[in-house]
Amino acid sequence: MLNNTHVPILITWDVDPDRWATPEDRRLALKMAMDLCQELDVRSTFFFTADFAHEYPSEIERMRTTGHEIGCHGLNHAGDEEYDRMPEAIQRAYIKQATAKLEALTDSPIRAFRSPRVKISAVTLQLLAENGYLADSSICSQRLDLVSSNLINKGWLVAPRRPYRPHRANPFKRGDLPIWEVPLSALGLPFLSKTLNVLRVPVTKLFFRLLYEESKRTGKPIVYLSHPTEFIVPEEDCQPTLRYFSPKLLSPSYVRTHGFLLRNLLLRMDGETLFKSSRELFAYMAACPDTAFMTVSEYASQNLQGVS
């Protein structure tokens, strides 16, 4: 059974290539994320895109020595790395290559996965299980998505809220695959840094309290998603702009992959403000009784033993 004596909080970071930022800025952003975790004694999971992880040797070493988990965020995060529709042979090759690259960099097994743009299929989960993964965290149960890269994902609406073994033919149903799906938290809206950016700290704290009360009743972990590079967004990039109305960005093929970038017009925080808001939110989480920050694999190995 799930351990109901604490409220597990899984802070997760997607370390995307983000070529709009310089290598120096990307490393600075990652350092800011790690500094924030260290300040508040938060152990978290950093999902790296494998083709670019070699850019962060000192940061990866610091993660290893401070108890963070390094997970896999796909191979290249390019537009064609769409795990909800990629052929099985390509998925197999990408997962094998990505895993090997990250294990060579970290000198340790990679056991947690999150797909680029959180798109997943039953085939993906089977291949992850074959490659020794313990957990995936790509499904956002009960997230009503209208503008992001998943648009309206009907599978998300019916997926179990608590961690589950996925079905071999349907990633959104319980089954017997030897891997855990640990869903991202949502209540219609997703619990992530962009939601914090839009709703601000007071409303996001209320959002957390609802998830906290649910976790106390059911043992469901609270899974939060952020991107380190959001901490370096300059103020001028947070203002409305006509560039989001480009025909290219509104084409069906682009929207199918990336969603409507018009959603970025809702964002108002620059990087410094979001960093301060994240610190306030994380400190609030830590101050709530019986909360415990964990990595994804740590949660799965310690809390899901014996669960069917």
Secondary structure, 3 states (H helix, E strand, C coil): CCCCCCEEEEEEEEECCCCCCCHHHHHHHHHHHHHHHHHCCCCCEEEECHHHHHHCHHHHHHHHHHCCEEEECCCCCCCCCCCCCCCHHHHHHHHHHHHHHHHHHHCCCCCEECCHHHCCCHHHHHHHHHCCCCEECCCCCCECCCCCCCCCCHHHHHCCCCCECECCCCCCCECCCCCEECCCCECECECEHHHHHHHHHHHHHHHHHHHHHHHHHHCCCEEEEECHHHHHCCHHHHCCCHHHHCCHHHCHHHHHHHCCHHHHHHCCCCHHHHHHHHHHHHHHHHHCCCEEECCHHHHHHHHCCCCC
